[in-house]
Amino acid sequence: MFDLASVDAAAALLREGGVLAYPTEAVYGLGCDPHDQAAFERLFALKERPATQGVLLIAADFAQVEPYIDLAAVPEAVMAQVHATWPGPNTWVFPRSAKVPDWVAGAHAGIALRVTSHEPAAALCRAFGAPLVSTSANPHGEPPARDVATLQRYFEGRLPAALDAPLGGLDRPTVIRDALTGAIIRA
């Protein structure tokens, strides 16, 4: 178990191919290095989720996610909306650049990205030095974990580590919007 005082050690675990549960704006997420396919496969095995569904990436700032976006395909007006909502609890689905590993996007043409304002998650991304996979911490079909006790019950010793810090206070997962049109995909 890590806390905010040991966030550098949590980031080191991720760099070594580990999977980590960490608090986000509304629920605990499961994260790993998006470029480490073996770690990604361990994360999906924990979730018991089909890999074709893809995941989002969470970051501490725009510079961390910019390389994953095909910026030439995104209308300037929508990019202005994106920048107005970040950092914050807004996830945007962008046309993806060649830097996005296929396993991260799953069967989707785009990539879901969020620049978080939730300090524990942002601190983890800063310590890691890049965006992280972020998918709800739960077995497929179960409600997302909102506390460490639920993580322990769901994963029964199979989860390598968790960052024990407060959630961000949202009642529901973040809004997801389309970065080509600005339309809301999930409210």
Backbone as numpy.savetxt, mean C-alpha at the origin, in Angstrom:
# Nx Ny Nz CAx CAy CAz Cx Cy Cz
7.57 -7.68 16.78 6.72 -6.50 16.78 7.61 -5.25 16.78
7.30 -4.33 15.89 8.01 -3.07 15.83 7.09 -1.95 16.31
7.71 -0.84 16.76 6.93 0.36 17.07 7.58 1.51 16.30
7.06 2.71 16.48 7.59 3.84 15.70 9.06 4.13 16.01
9.51 3.78 17.21 10.93 3.98 17.55 11.83 3.01 16.79
11.26 1.91 16.29 12.06 0.91 15.58 11.66 0.80 14.10
11.16 1.91 13.53 10.71 1.88 12.14 11.86 1.58 11.18
13.08 1.97 11.51 14.23 1.65 10.65 14.46 0.14 10.59
14.27 -0.54 11.70 14.42 -2.00 11.72 13.30 -2.66 10.92
12.08 -2.10 10.98 10.97 -2.62 10.18 11.28 -2.46 8.69
11.83 -1.32 8.30 12.20 -1.09 6.91 13.31 -2.06 6.48
14.24 -2.34 7.37 15.31 -3.30 7.06 14.72 -4.68 6.79
13.74 -5.08 7.58 13.08 -6.37 7.36 12.45 -6.40 5.96
11.85 -5.31 5.54 11.25 -5.24 4.21 12.31 -5.33 3.12
13.44 -4.65 3.32 14.53 -4.71 2.33 15.12 -6.12 2.23
15.00 -6.89 3.29 15.51 -8.27 3.30 14.48 -9.28 2.78
13.36 -8.78 2.23 12.37 -9.68 1.64 11.24 -10.05 2.58
11.12 -9.34 3.70 10.07 -9.65 4.65 8.72 -9.06 4.27
7.70 -9.57 4.95 6.33 -9.07 4.85 5.99 -8.47 6.21
5.32 -7.35 6.20 5.05 -6.61 7.43 3.62 -6.09 7.41
2.92 -6.21 8.54 1.64 -5.52 8.70 1.92 -4.15 9.30
1.19 -3.14 8.83 1.41 -1.79 9.33 0.11 -1.01 9.27
-0.04 0.01 10.12 -1.29 0.77 10.14 -1.37 1.76 8.98
-2.57 1.87 8.43 -2.83 2.88 7.41 -3.93 3.81 7.93
-4.53 4.54 7.05 -5.54 5.52 7.44 -6.75 4.89 8.14
-7.14 3.67 7.73 -8.36 3.05 8.27 -8.16 1.64 8.81
-7.24 0.90 8.23 -7.05 -0.51 8.58 -5.56 -0.84 8.58
-5.23 -2.01 9.08 -3.86 -2.50 8.92 -3.68 -2.99 7.49
-2.53 -2.70 6.94 -2.18 -3.18 5.62 -1.06 -4.19 5.72
-0.94 -5.01 4.70 0.21 -5.91 4.56 1.10 -5.29 3.50
2.39 -5.24 3.78 3.32 -4.63 2.84 4.56 -5.44 2.62
5.19 -5.15 1.50 6.49 -5.73 1.15 7.09 -4.85 0.06
8.30 -5.17 -0.33 8.97 -4.50 -1.43 8.25 -4.89 -2.72
7.70 -3.94 -3.48 6.98 -4.30 -4.69 7.85 -4.93 -5.77
9.16 -4.78 -5.67 10.06 -5.35 -6.67 10.62 -6.71 -6.27
10.20 -7.22 -5.13 10.65 -8.53 -4.65 9.52 -9.53 -4.86
9.58 -10.26 -5.96 8.48 -11.17 -6.31 8.28 -12.26 -5.26
9.34 -12.77 -4.66 9.19 -13.82 -3.63 8.46 -13.27 -2.41
8.79 -12.04 -1.99 8.08 -11.43 -0.86 6.62 -11.20 -1.22
6.38 -10.76 -2.45 5.02 -10.53 -2.91 4.22 -11.84 -2.87
4.82 -12.92 -3.30 4.13 -14.22 -3.28 3.85 -14.68 -1.85
4.76 -14.40 -0.92 4.51 -14.74 0.50 3.34 -13.92 1.04
3.28 -12.64 0.66 2.18 -11.78 1.10 0.85 -12.34 0.59
0.78 -12.70 -0.69 -0.47 -13.23 -1.24 -0.82 -14.59 -0.64
0.17 -15.39 -0.28 -0.11 -16.65 0.39 -0.74 -16.40 1.76
-0.24 -15.38 2.49 -0.85 -15.01 3.77 -2.30 -14.60 3.59
-2.57 -13.82 2.57 -3.93 -13.32 2.31 -4.84 -14.39 1.72
-4.24 -15.43 1.13 -5.01 -16.46 0.43 -5.85 -15.81 -0.67
-5.20 -14.90 -1.40 -5.88 -14.08 -2.41 -5.30 -14.37 -3.79
-6.13 -14.39 -4.82 -5.61 -14.58 -6.18 -4.70 -13.42 -6.59
-3.55 -13.73 -7.12 -2.56 -12.71 -7.49 -3.03 -11.84 -8.65
-4.04 -12.27 -9.38 -4.53 -11.48 -10.51 -5.22 -10.19 -10.06
-5.56 -10.08 -8.78 -6.27 -8.90 -8.30 -5.38 -7.66 -8.18
-4.10 -7.83 -8.06 -3.21 -6.68 -7.95 -3.35 -5.98 -6.60
-2.47 -5.01 -6.37 -2.44 -4.27 -5.10 -2.10 -2.81 -5.40
-2.21 -1.98 -4.40 -1.78 -0.59 -4.55 -0.42 -0.41 -3.90
0.21 0.69 -4.25 1.47 1.08 -3.62 1.20 2.34 -2.81
1.79 2.39 -1.62 1.65 3.54 -0.73 3.03 4.18 -0.59
3.05 5.51 -0.49 4.32 6.21 -0.45 4.26 7.41 0.49
5.43 7.95 0.78 5.54 9.11 1.68 5.45 10.43 0.92
5.80 10.41 -0.38 5.74 11.65 -1.15 5.61 11.31 -2.64
5.30 12.32 -3.43 5.07 12.12 -4.85 6.32 11.58 -5.56
7.48 12.02 -5.16 8.72 11.56 -5.80 8.85 10.03 -5.73
8.31 9.41 -4.67 8.40 7.95 -4.56 7.50 7.24 -5.57
6.36 7.82 -5.94 5.45 7.14 -6.87 5.59 7.60 -8.31
6.17 8.76 -8.54 6.25 9.32 -9.89 6.83 8.34 -10.92
7.89 7.56 -10.60 8.43 6.65 -11.62 7.46 5.54 -12.06
6.40 5.32 -11.31 5.46 4.25 -11.61 4.32 4.71 -12.51
4.25 6.00 -12.80 3.15 6.60 -13.55 3.58 6.93 -14.96
2.72 6.60 -15.94 2.91 7.06 -17.30 2.32 8.47 -17.36
3.13 9.45 -16.96 2.65 10.83 -16.82 2.14 11.42 -18.13
2.70 11.01 -19.24 2.27 11.55 -20.53 0.81 11.22 -20.83
0.28 10.17 -20.22 -1.10 9.74 -20.47 -2.12 10.39 -19.54
-1.66 11.12 -18.52 -2.57 11.68 -17.52 -2.86 13.14 -17.84
-4.14 13.50 -17.99 -4.48 14.90 -18.26 -3.98 15.83 -17.15
-3.50 17.00 -17.55 -2.97 17.97 -16.58 -3.99 18.35 -15.52
-5.25 18.49 -15.93 -6.30 18.87 -14.97 -6.48 17.80 -13.89
-6.36 16.54 -14.29 -6.49 15.45 -13.30 -5.25 15.42 -12.41
-4.07 15.66 -12.98 -2.86 15.71 -12.15 -2.97 16.82 -11.11
-3.60 17.92 -11.47 -3.81 18.99 -10.50 -4.71 18.51 -9.37
-5.75 17.72 -9.70 -6.62 17.13 -8.67 -5.82 16.19 -7.77
-4.99 15.37 -8.39 -4.16 14.42 -7.63 -3.30 15.18 -6.63
-2.58 16.18 -7.11 -1.69 16.94 -6.24 -2.46 17.66 -5.13
-3.70 18.05 -5.40 -4.52 18.72 -4.38 -4.98 17.75 -3.29
-4.98 16.45 -3.59 -5.46 15.47 -2.61 -4.32 14.72 -1.91
-3.10 14.95 -2.33 -1.94 14.26 -1.74 -1.03 15.25 -1.04
-0.40 14.88 0.06 -0.65 13.63 0.77 -2.05 13.66 1.39
-2.64 12.49 1.43 -3.98 12.36 1.99 -4.57 10.99 1.72
-5.77 10.76 2.22 -6.41 9.44 2.11 -7.12 9.24 0.77
-6.40 9.44 -0.31 -6.95 9.28 -1.65 -6.03 8.40 -2.47
-6.61 7.34 -3.04 -5.88 6.43 -3.91 -6.30 6.73 -5.34
-5.33 6.83 -6.22 -5.59 7.10 -7.63 -5.06 5.95 -8.48
-5.83 5.57 -9.50 -5.41 4.52 -10.44 -4.88 5.22 -11.69
-3.59 5.03 -11.94 -2.89 5.67 -13.05 -2.56 4.67 -14.15
-2.36 5.18 -15.38 -1.70 4.34 -16.38 -0.30 4.05 -15.85
0.11 2.82 -15.93 1.39 2.47 -15.30 2.56 2.56 -16.27
3.70 2.87 -15.69 4.94 2.91 -16.46 5.53 1.50 -16.51
6.59 1.36 -17.28 7.26 0.07 -17.39 7.94 -0.34 -16.08
8.09 0.59 -15.13 8.74 0.28 -13.86 7.86 -0.59 -12.94
6.55 -0.64 -13.19 5.64 -1.40 -12.35 5.77 -2.89 -12.67
6.16 -3.71 -11.69 6.21 -5.15 -11.94 4.82 -5.69 -12.26
4.75 -6.60 -13.22 3.46 -7.17 -13.62 2.71 -7.79 -12.44
3.43 -8.42 -11.51 2.75 -9.07 -10.39 2.06 -8.06 -9.47
2.54 -6.83 -9.42 1.92 -5.81 -8.58 0.57 -5.39 -9.17
0.51 -5.22 -10.49 -0.71 -4.77 -11.14 -1.72 -5.90 -11.32
-1.27 -7.14 -11.27 -2.19 -8.26 -11.49 -2.73 -8.20 -12.91
-4.03 -8.37 -13.06 -4.66 -8.37 -14.38 -5.07 -6.97 -14.82
-4.65 -5.94 -14.10 -5.07 -4.57 -14.38 -4.06 -3.84 -15.26
-4.58 -2.95 -16.12 -3.71 -2.15 -16.99 -3.06 -1.00 -16.23
-3.69 -0.57 -15.14 -3.19 0.57 -14.37 -2.53 0.15 -13.07
-2.12 1.17 -12.32 -1.52 0.95 -11.00 -2.18 1.91 -10.02
-2.61 1.37 -8.88 -3.22 2.19 -7.83 -2.11 2.70 -6.91
-2.12 4.02 -6.66 -1.07 4.66 -5.86 -1.69 5.61 -4.85
-1.04 5.72 -3.68 -1.46 6.69 -2.68 -0.24 7.28 -2.00
-0.23 8.61 -1.89 0.76 9.31 -1.07 0.03 9.61 0.24
0.42 8.92 1.27 -0.31 8.98 2.54 0.11 10.16 3.40
-0.86 10.65 4.14 -0.56 11.66 5.16 -0.56 11.02 6.55
-0.82 9.71 6.60 -0.82 9.00 7.89 0.63 8.77 8.31
1.06 9.42 9.35 2.48 9.47 9.70 3.14 8.11 9.93
2.52 7.15 10.62 3.22 5.86 10.76 3.52 5.19 9.42
2.56 5.21 8.50 2.79 4.61 7.18 3.81 5.42 6.38
3.70 6.74 6.45 4.67 7.59 5.74 6.08 7.39 6.30
6.20 7.28 7.62 7.52 7.06 8.25 8.13 5.76 7.77
7.28 4.72 7.63 7.78 3.43 7.14 8.27 3.57 5.70
7.52 4.27 4.85 7.94 4.46 3.46 9.22 5.29 3.38
9.33 6.32 4.22 10.57 7.12 4.24 11.76 6.25 4.67
11.57 5.44 5.71 12.66 4.58 6.19 13.03 3.53 5.13
12.04 3.03 4.41 12.28 2.04 3.35 12.93 2.71 2.13
12.59 3.98 1.91 13.17 4.73 0.80 12.44 4.58 -0.52
11.24 4.03 -0.48 10.47 3.77 -1.70 9.04 3.43 -1.32
8.14 3.35 -2.31 6.79 2.92 -1.99 6.75 1.46 -1.59
5.69 1.11 -0.89 5.48 -0.26 -0.43 4.16 -0.80 -0.96
4.10 -2.10 -1.11 2.81 -2.74 -1.37 1.91 -2.43 -0.19
0.65 -2.16 -0.48 -0.33 -1.94 0.57 -1.63 -2.64 0.16
-1.96 -3.66 0.90 -3.21 -4.38 0.72 -3.74 -4.71 2.10
-5.03 -4.74 2.25 -5.59 -4.92 3.59 -5.08 -6.20 4.25
-4.84 -6.10 5.55 -4.30 -7.23 6.33 -5.46 -8.10 6.80
-5.78 -9.08 5.98 -6.84 -10.02 6.29 -6.76 -11.18 5.31
-7.21 -12.35 5.74 -7.38 -13.43 4.76 -8.48 -13.02 3.79
-8.36 -13.40 2.55 -9.33 -13.05 1.51 -10.75 -13.38 1.98
-11.63 -12.38 1.91 -13.02 -12.58 2.29 -13.34 -12.17 3.72
-12.33 -11.91 4.55 -12.55 -11.48 5.94 -12.44 -9.96 6.02
-13.04 -9.35 7.04 -12.89 -7.90 7.19 -11.43 -7.54 7.49
-10.97 -6.38 7.03 -9.60 -5.97 7.30 -9.34 -5.82 8.81
-8.14 -6.17 9.23 -7.74 -6.03 10.64 -7.63 -4.56 11.00
-8.14 -4.22 12.18 -8.04 -2.85 12.67 -7.23 -2.78 13.96
-6.65 -3.92 14.39 -5.82 -3.93 15.59 -4.89 -5.15 15.55
-3.90 -5.13 16.41 -2.88 -6.19 16.44 -3.50 -7.53 16.87
-4.46 -7.50 17.78 -5.11 -8.75 18.23 -5.77 -9.46 17.04
-6.41 -8.70 16.17 -7.05 -9.31 14.99 -6.00 -9.85 14.04
-4.89 -9.13 13.87 -3.79 -9.64 13.04 -3.33 -11.00 13.56
-3.13 -11.08 14.87 -2.65 -12.33 15.47 -3.66 -13.46 15.27
-4.94 -13.14 15.40 -5.97 -14.17 15.22 -6.02 -14.63 13.76
-5.98 -13.69 12.83 -6.05 -14.03 11.41 -4.85 -14.87 10.95
-3.67 -14.49 11.38 -2.47 -15.09 10.79 -1.77 -16.09 11.69
-2.22 -16.27 12.92 -1.78 -17.34 13.83 -0.30 -17.68 13.71
0.56 -16.70 13.91 2.00 -16.95 13.90 2.63 -17.01 12.52
1.86 -16.86 11.47 2.41 -16.90 10.10 2.87 -15.54 9.61
2.48 -14.46 10.29 2.87 -13.12 9.90 4.23 -12.80 10.52
5.24 -12.52 9.71 6.58 -12.32 10.25 6.70 -11.15 11.23
5.97 -10.05 10.97 6.15 -8.88 11.84 5.01 -7.90 11.62
4.89 -6.98 12.59 3.91 -5.90 12.49 4.49 -4.63 13.09
4.07 -3.51 12.56 4.38 -2.20 13.12 3.17 -1.80 13.96
3.34 -1.81 15.26 2.24 -1.49 16.18 2.21 0.01 16.40
1.26 0.66 15.73 1.07 2.10 15.83 -0.40 2.38 15.54
-0.88 3.57 15.86 -2.30 3.86 15.68 -2.71 3.92 14.21
-3.98 3.57 13.97 -4.59 3.79 12.66 -4.84 5.28 12.48
-5.18 5.67 11.27 -5.37 7.08 10.96 -6.72 7.67 11.28
-7.66 6.89 11.73 -8.93 7.43 12.17 -10.07 7.37 11.16
-9.82 6.89 9.94 -10.92 6.74 8.98 -11.74 5.50 9.34
-13.03 5.56 9.05 -13.91 4.42 9.30 -13.85 3.38 8.19
-13.45 3.82 6.99 -13.45 2.94 5.83 -12.15 3.12 5.05
-11.81 2.13 4.22 -10.63 2.31 3.36 -10.78 3.55 2.48
-9.67 4.00 1.94 -9.63 5.27 1.21 -10.44 5.23 -0.09
-10.82 6.41 -0.52 -11.48 6.59 -1.81 -10.48 6.23 -2.91
-10.99 5.58 -3.97 -10.16 5.26 -5.14 -10.75 5.99 -6.33
-9.87 6.71 -7.06 -10.31 7.50 -8.22 -9.47 7.15 -9.45
-10.06 7.35 -10.60 -9.41 7.11 -11.88 -8.62 8.37 -12.28
-7.34 8.22 -12.52 -6.48 9.36 -12.85 -6.61 9.81 -14.30
-7.35 9.08 -15.11 -7.59 9.54 -16.48 -8.82 10.44 -16.56
-9.82 10.12 -15.70 -11.10 10.85 -15.78 -11.44 11.62 -14.51
-10.81 11.26 -13.39 -11.17 11.85 -12.11 -12.36 11.18 -11.45
-12.97 10.20 -12.12 -14.17 9.52 -11.61 -13.83 8.69 -10.37
-14.79 8.61 -9.46 -14.64 7.80 -8.25 -14.93 6.34 -8.59
-13.97 5.47 -8.27 -14.11 4.03 -8.49 -14.68 3.36 -7.23
-14.16 3.79 -6.06 -14.66 3.29 -4.77 -14.81 4.47 -3.84
-16.02 4.65 -3.34 -16.27 5.78 -2.42 -15.97 5.40 -1.00
